Amino acid sequence: MPSGISILFVCTGNTCRSPMAEALCKRRLADALGCEPAELPSRGYEIHSAGVAAWAGDEASPPAVEIIREFGGDLTGHRSQPVDPELLANATHVVAMTRTHAMALAMQFPGVGPMPELLCGDDGDLLDPIGGDLDVYRDCAGVIIIHLDRILSELRRAEPTGADGA
C-alpha cells in the first residue's frame, strides 16, 4: 500500500489492553488479507501499541499472553513502551482504550499525531483486566474483537481499490 496505514493502540502500562488489541488486530487483519501477521508491513500496515504511563521493557501480563494465544495471536515477544511523539507522529490512526487515555495524549502531546479515537466508540471505556482471572481477560479480548472488526471494516472501506496489495 503506497501511503500505508499505521495504527497505534494506547492504554496505561502497555502490558494488557493495548498489546492485546495490537496482537488481535494483527491476527484479524492478516486473516482478512490472507497473509501472516509478519507480512502486514509489506502490505502497507504497521500495528503498534504503547502506554501513557508505561515502563519500557515490561512483558505482557501472563494472562494476556495466554488468552491471545487462544485467539491465534502471539504476545510472547511483546515489550512495553511509553507513548512518545515519534510513535504518535508516525501513526495514521491512534486508538485509545479509554477517554482518560485520549485526554492524557492530548495533554502530553498537543497537536502531535491524529486525534485519538476510542476503541469502544460510543460504548465507552474498555475495562482493565489487570489482576483478573483468565475469564476476565477472555471477556476483554472478546470486547476488543467486536470493536476491532468495526474499526478494520471502516479502514478497509476507506482504502483506495487495490491498496492492500490483494
RABELSUL-V234830 format. One record per pair of residues at least 24 apart in sequence whose C-alpha atoms are under 8 Angstrom apart, sorted by sequence separation. I is the first residue (numbers start at 1). J is the second residue. D is the distance in whole Angstrom. If there is no record, write none. Layout:
i=I j=J d=D
i=I j=J d=D
//
This chain:
i=56 j=80 d=5
i=57 j=81 d=6
i=85 j=109 d=7
i=88 j=112 d=6
i=89 j=113 d=4
i=93 j=117 d=8
i=95 j=119 d=6
i=120 j=144 d=8
i=22 j=47 d=6
i=55 j=80 d=7
i=56 j=81 d=4
i=88 j=113 d=5
i=89 j=114 d=8
i=99 j=124 d=8
i=119 j=144 d=7
i=22 j=48 d=6
i=54 j=80 d=6
i=55 j=81 d=6
i=56 j=82 d=6
i=88 j=114 d=7
i=98 j=124 d=7
i=99 j=125 d=7
i=121 j=147 d=8
i=22 j=49 d=6
i=54 j=81 d=6
i=55 j=82 d=6
i=85 j=112 d=6
i=98 j=125 d=4
i=120 j=147 d=6
i=21 j=49 d=8
i=54 j=82 d=5
i=85 j=113 d=8
i=97 j=125 d=6
i=98 j=126 d=6
i=119 j=147 d=6
i=19 j=48 d=8
i=51 j=80 d=7
i=53 j=82 d=6
i=54 j=83 d=8
i=97 j=126 d=5
i=119 j=148 d=7
i=19 j=49 d=6
i=50 j=80 d=6
i=51 j=81 d=6
i=52 j=82 d=6
i=18 j=49 d=5
i=19 j=50 d=8
i=50 j=81 d=5
i=51 j=82 d=5
i=52 j=83 d=6
i=18 j=50 d=7
i=49 j=81 d=8
i=50 j=82 d=5
i=51 j=83 d=5
i=18 j=51 d=8
i=50 j=83 d=5
i=14 j=49 d=7
i=14 j=50 d=5
i=13 j=50 d=8
i=14 j=51 d=5
i=7 j=45 d=8
i=9 j=47 d=8
i=12 j=50 d=8
i=13 j=51 d=5
i=5 j=44 d=6
i=6 j=45 d=6
i=7 j=46 d=6
i=8 j=47 d=6
i=9 j=48 d=6
i=10 j=49 d=6
i=11 j=50 d=7
i=12 j=51 d=5
i=13 j=52 d=7
i=4 j=44 d=4
i=5 j=45 d=5
i=6 j=46 d=4
i=7 j=47 d=5
i=8 j=48 d=5
i=9 j=49 d=4
i=10 j=50 d=5
i=11 j=51 d=5
i=12 j=52 d=5
i=13 j=53 d=5
i=14 j=54 d=6
i=1 j=42 d=8
i=3 j=44 d=7
i=4 j=45 d=6
i=5 j=46 d=6
i=6 j=47 d=6
i=7 j=48 d=6
i=8 j=49 d=5
i=9 j=50 d=6
i=10 j=51 d=5
i=11 j=52 d=6
i=12 j=53 d=5
i=13 j=54 d=4
i=19 j=60 d=7
i=1 j=43 d=6
i=2 j=44 d=7
i=4 j=46 d=8
i=6 j=48 d=8
i=8 j=50 d=7
i=10 j=52 d=7
i=12 j=54 d=6
i=13 j=55 d=7
i=1 j=44 d=4
i=15 j=58 d=7
i=1 j=45 d=8
i=15 j=59 d=6
i=16 j=60 d=6
i=20 j=64 d=7
i=24 j=68 d=7
i=15 j=60 d=4
i=16 j=61 d=6
i=23 j=68 d=7
i=27 j=72 d=7
i=14 j=60 d=7
i=15 j=61 d=6
i=27 j=73 d=6
i=24 j=71 d=7
i=26 j=73 d=8
i=16 j=64 d=6
i=20 j=68 d=7
i=15 j=64 d=8
i=24 j=73 d=6
i=52 j=101 d=7
i=23 j=73 d=6
i=23 j=74 d=6
i=23 j=75 d=7
i=52 j=104 d=7
i=52 j=105 d=7
i=20 j=75 d=8
i=19 j=75 d=7
i=19 j=78 d=7
i=15 j=79 d=8
i=15 j=80 d=6
i=14 j=80 d=5
i=13 j=80 d=7
i=14 j=81 d=7
i=67 j=134 d=7
i=14 j=82 d=8
i=13 j=82 d=8
i=61 j=130 d=8
i=63 j=133 d=7
i=67 j=137 d=7
i=63 j=134 d=6
i=67 j=138 d=6
i=10 j=83 d=8
i=64 j=137 d=6
i=68 j=141 d=8
i=63 j=137 d=7
i=67 j=141 d=8
i=8 j=87 d=8
i=18 j=97 d=7
i=8 j=88 d=7
i=17 j=97 d=7
i=8 j=91 d=6
i=6 j=90 d=7
i=7 j=91 d=6
i=10 j=94 d=7
i=6 j=91 d=5
i=7 j=92 d=6
i=8 j=93 d=6
i=9 j=94 d=6
i=10 j=95 d=6
i=11 j=96 d=6
i=5 j=91 d=8
i=6 j=92 d=5
i=7 j=93 d=5
i=8 j=94 d=5
i=9 j=95 d=5
i=10 j=96 d=5
i=11 j=97 d=5
i=5 j=92 d=6
i=6 j=93 d=6
i=7 j=94 d=6
i=8 j=95 d=6
i=9 j=96 d=6
i=10 j=97 d=6
i=11 j=98 d=7
i=5 j=93 d=8
i=7 j=95 d=7
i=9 j=97 d=7
i=12 j=101 d=7
i=11 j=101 d=6
i=10 j=101 d=7
i=17 j=128 d=7
i=16 j=128 d=8
i=17 j=129 d=8
i=16 j=129 d=7
i=16 j=130 d=7
i=21 j=141 d=8
i=24 j=144 d=8
i=25 j=145 d=8
i=44 j=164 d=7
i=20 j=141 d=7
i=24 j=145 d=7
i=28 j=149 d=8
i=43 j=164 d=6
i=43 j=165 d=6
i=17 j=140 d=8
i=21 j=144 d=6
i=25 j=148 d=7
i=29 j=152 d=7
i=21 j=145 d=8
i=21 j=148 d=8
i=33 j=164 d=8
i=33 j=166 d=7
i=2 j=163 d=7
i=1 j=163 d=5
i=1 j=164 d=5
i=1 j=165 d=6
//
